Amino acid sequence: MSDDAPDSLIPYDEIVQDALRAVIGRVLRTIEDEGLPGEHHFYITFRTKAPGVDIPKHLTERFPEEMTIVLQNKFWDLHIDDELFSVGLSFNQIPASLTIPYAAVTAFVDPAVDFGLQFQVDDDASGEPEPHEEAENDHPEEDDAQDREDGSNVVTVDFGKKK
């Protein structure tokens, strides 16, 4: 096979990313009614200014580009649709309702089982998000023994665009 692969008229990168984002919806749908099983919990990173994202203004001001939320012990009103999900979370003891389209998600991680998905982002020319603070939605502090970030099961989808 040649390094000079022809440009595809089929948008494989978009198709694969859409399919992987559907994994998020399927996983969230399994916990929508019954809650999280065992030690499972999720870190979900998303673009705060992506189309369809609806979060309180104070969160957009604090996280102008990207934000990570934690679904663990303190969340409520989780609703799953085909294109987005909504959830209630508490930030510094202040309740907030968030609506996040799957297309806005840049990372989904379940550290309990070392599983993660990362997505390329088309809305930033540099490809790198601006530095941001980690979300401080209320969740119990985890000990370092549970912190497994070796990336052993992280799937990265990065189809470089030809120029």
ABEGO torsion letter per residue (X at the ends): XBABBBBBABBAAAAAAAAAAAAAAAAAAAAAAAEBBEABBBBBBBBAABBGBBBBAAAAAABAABBBBBBBABBBGBBBBAABBBBBBBBGGBBBBBBBBAAABABBBBAAAGBBBBBBBAABAAGBBBBBBBBABBBBBBBAAABBAAGAABBBBBBBBBX
